[in-house]
Amino acid sequence: MSIDIPDKIFFKIGEVAEITELEPHVLRYWESEFGLIKPDKSEAGQRVYRRKDIETICEIKKLLYEERFSIEGAKKRLFKKYKISDNSERVLDTIKELKRDLLEISSMLNKGK
């Protein structure tokens, strides 16, 4: 499955849905199931996906829809491929949360100048 991803840095959920031919609710569900999909949030609170997120979504779609893996089977396959353990996934989640918090603090400090 080869998908043409536009040459952009950031994508909104509607754009990702169109590119991947998936409904937005499916994307949101996969975010909750697969730790590899972690879009950032814009200042307005919208999901902001990167090219890597879209590539991962395409990989998950292939595992689920073409290769007929279950959600758990697809998770195991991806974790094995990327050598991610449950602990390292939690660490990545924590790092992303810290990054968001630091960016928010930085934004607040810059507004005060």
C-alpha positions in Angstrom: 0.0 0.0 0.0 1.6 3.2 -1.2 0.0 6.5 -0.1 1.0 9.9 -1.4 1.7 12.1 1.6 1.8 15.8 0.7 5.1 17.6 1.4 4.1 19.3 4.6 5.3 19.3 8.2 2.0 19.3 10.0 -1.4 17.8 9.2 -4.9 18.2 10.9 -7.0 15.1 11.7 -9.3 15.8 8.7 -6.3 15.8 6.3 -4.9 12.6 7.8 -8.4 11.0 7.5 -8.5 11.9 3.8 -4.9 10.8 3.1 -5.3 7.4 4.9 -9.0 6.9 3.9 -9.9 6.4 7.6 -12.6 8.1 9.6 -11.4 10.5 12.3 -12.9 8.4 15.1 -10.8 5.5 13.9 -7.7 7.6 14.1 -8.6 8.8 17.6 -9.2 5.2 18.7 -5.9 4.0 17.3 -4.2 6.8 19.2 -5.6 5.3 22.4 -4.5 1.8 21.4 -1.1 2.3 19.8 1.4 4.4 21.7 3.3 5.0 18.5 0.7 7.5 17.3 1.0 10.6 19.5 0.0 13.7 17.6 0.9 17.0 19.3 -1.8 19.5 20.2 -1.9 23.0 18.6 -2.4 26.0 20.8 -6.1 25.7 19.8 -6.1 22.1 21.1 -6.4 20.5 17.7 -4.4 17.3 16.9 -1.3 18.0 14.8 0.1 14.9 13.1 3.5 14.7 11.5 4.6 12.6 8.5 5.9 9.9 10.8 2.5 9.6 12.4 0.8 9.1 9.0 3.4 6.5 8.0 2.7 4.6 11.3 -1.1 4.9 10.7 -0.6 3.4 7.2 1.5 0.6 8.7 -1.3 -0.1 11.3 -3.9 0.0 8.6 -2.0 -2.6 6.5 -1.6 -4.9 9.5 -5.3 -4.7 10.5 -7.0 -4.5 7.1 -4.7 -6.4 4.7 -2.9 -8.8 6.9 -5.9 -9.3 9.2 -4.1 -8.9 12.5 -6.1 -8.2 15.7 -5.3 -5.0 17.5 -3.2 -6.9 20.1 -1.4 -8.8 17.3 -0.6 -5.6 15.5 0.6 -4.0 18.7 3.0 -6.9 19.3 4.2 -6.8 15.7 4.9 -3.1 15.9 6.5 -3.2 19.4 8.8 -6.0 18.2 9.7 -4.1 15.0 10.5 -1.0 16.9 11.9 -2.8 19.9 9.5 -1.1 22.2 8.5 -2.6 25.6 5.5 -1.5 27.6 7.9 0.4 29.9 9.6 2.2 27.1 6.2 3.2 25.7 5.3 4.7 29.1 8.7 6.6 29.1 8.0 8.0 25.6 4.5 9.1 26.7 6.0 10.9 29.8 8.7 12.6 27.6 6.0 13.8 25.2 3.9 15.2 28.1 6.9 16.9 29.5 7.8 18.4 26.1 4.2 19.8 25.8 4.4 21.2 29.3 7.7 22.9 28.6 6.4 24.4 25.3 3.4 25.7 27.1 5.5 27.3 29.9 7.8 28.8 27.2 4.8 30.2 25.4 3.5 31.7 28.6 6.9 33.3 29.4 7.2 34.7 25.9 3.8 36.4 26.2 4.9 38.1 29.3 7.8 39.9 27.5 
